[in-house]
């Protein structure tokens, strides 16, 4: 079998440095790859002609806050920022990963008995190695990896998922998993591979490929889908559980995305991990109550609200009157109302407005998404609320926080020819309101960039 090929314009194979990048970003990536080459050359004996190179993007969730694991939809792009990775297959089971920015190195053995260290970035690649060793018996060849990233860390741009996807490809190529007897033919399709990669992260099983603990988050497959299947210049809509392509809309002409990383870490560890998982558990609890009270077999919120014309009203009535051991009726109702607003109202109308170029309507519905996140989902902080509001005041077509929340980043759609001025004004305004975070905040522009690619 060959590694995944095309799907809807996404290419997971050899691609030149500038495939889908602006000239500025192509030059940035070339410098990052050069540093990785220099570092790997100092730590491996493998000849350079067998090294493999990958670019793995971060993602921007345009719309679809906490909808994917509930069977909903989201609008996503890949950022032009991400991980540049150079890897050489090892002769043994040892995996060595070096971050060229700070020289930090982690080492571990590719074995089913790996015990990742929670709270440290090594948790992500170690979880990948353990799962591959368990799912593909005999796949025990490690790799020497050098990587560089220009993503702001813990900013809600899926840096952890990107690291896991990059590790998967490096180890899959080192072990030629594409030819392994346990490799499912369907995983040659990037949408299905995205679904499998999500189960590595959340610990679920994928068909006969048995799951384990994962990294500790109860998330879905939005991040992995954007990373593998994004299309330069387009905003793409996917549905989940299972992953399905729905539609794509070109980024409005003469517009680009501005991103503000608040400087408040959106770490999925400790208390922040519990907040993230709580939103997932709330959605699961709503679904559990529905099935129990209706004898239904719908798997998630998306199928429940579409099971009949009165399904939403029935579910509201059930949630208002049925006790739950962990959550109050108000908490359950708010979680359901958020999903209903984001998935059934905002995404269909905002997507249609994008398709026909109605940016005013698109902006209003993005505002509605941001309000619902603040009032119903409860995953916003004062910093992201201010960033979204000030972006609109400064003339952005639309602006919204994205990602898991409880910190992280905000995107704004702005005129490309005034992006630099907009970013400067946005940064000044933020520093005036939150001077304590200004040194850690990051402001930059990005086009809708390419999906993961191997670099020739």
Secondary structure, DSSP 8 states (H G I E B T S, - for coil): -----EETTEE-SEE-TTTT--HHHHHHHHHHHHHHHHHHHHH--S-GGG-EEEEEEEEEEEE-TT-GGGT-EEEEEEEEEEEEEEEEE-SSSEEEEEETTT--EEEEE--TT----TTSTHHHHHHHHHHHHHHSTT----EEEEEEE-S-TTSSS-HHHHHHHHHHHHHHHHHTGGGSTT--GGGGSHHHHHHHHHHHHH---BTTB----TTS----SHHHHHHHH--TTEEEEEETTTTEEEEEEE--TTEEEEEEE-SS---SSHHHHHHHHHHHHHHHHHHHHHHHHH-----SHHHHHTSSTTHHHHHHHHHHHS--SSS-HHHHHHHHHHHIIIIIIIHHHHHHHHHTT-HHHHHHHHHHHHHHIIIII----HHHHHHHHHHHHTT-SEEEEESS-SS-EEEEEEEGGGHHHHHHHHHHHHHHH-HHHHTT-EEEEE--B---EEE-
